[in-house]
Amino acid sequence: MENFWVNALWSVTPTILVGLVFWAIVRSIIRADRGERAAYAEMESVERVRLGLPPAPRPGSAAAAKASSPE
């Protein structure tokens, strides 16, 4: 019976390890994207101030929905 549990553990271990590697890769991609979006938003706000434009509407706000509508 002890051999059964050892075999079960060895059978599940690669799946768990691959899942953890996949999770780490996806997490790092999402974190990098978040950082890039923040940096781009900062650059955009600086350029808007430099050019004398109004601040960009925030995503998800009513102003952003109205600005993106095709009317």
For each residue, the residues with C-beta under 8 A, 3 or more apart:
1: 4 5
2: 5 6
3: 6 7
4: 1 7 8
5: 1 2 8 9
6: 2 3 9 10
7: 3 4 10 11
8: 4 5 11 12
9: 5 6 12 13
10: 6 7 13
11: 7 8 14
12: 8 9 15 16
13: 9 10 16 17
14: 11 17 18
15: 12 18 19
16: 12 13 19 20
17: 13 14 20 21
18: 14 15 21 22
19: 15 16 22 23
20: 16 17 23 24
21: 17 18 24 25
22: 18 19 25 26
23: 19 20 26 27
24: 20 21 27 28
25: 21 22 28 29
26: 22 23 29 30
27: 23 24 30 31
28: 24 25 31 32
29: 25 26 32 33
30: 26 27 33 34
31: 27 28 34 35
32: 28 29 35 36
33: 29 30 36 37
34: 30 31 37 38
35: 31 32 38 39
36: 32 33 39 40
37: 33 34 40 41
38: 34 35 41 42
39: 35 36 42 43
40: 36 37 43 44
41: 37 38 44 45 56
42: 38 39 45 46
43: 39 40 46 47
44: 40 41 47 48 56
45: 41 42 48 49 55 56
46: 42 43 49 50
47: 43 44 50 51
48: 44 45 51 53 54 55 56
49: 45 46 52 53
50: 46 47
51: 47 48
52: 49
53: 48 49
54: 48
55: 45 48
56: 41 44 45 48
57: 61 63 64 67
58: 61 63 64
59: 64
60: 64
61: 57 58 64 65
62: 65 66
63: 57 58 66 67
64: 57 58 59 60 61 67 68
65: 61 62 68 69
66: 62 63 69
67: 57 63 64
68: 64 65
69: 65 66
70:
71:
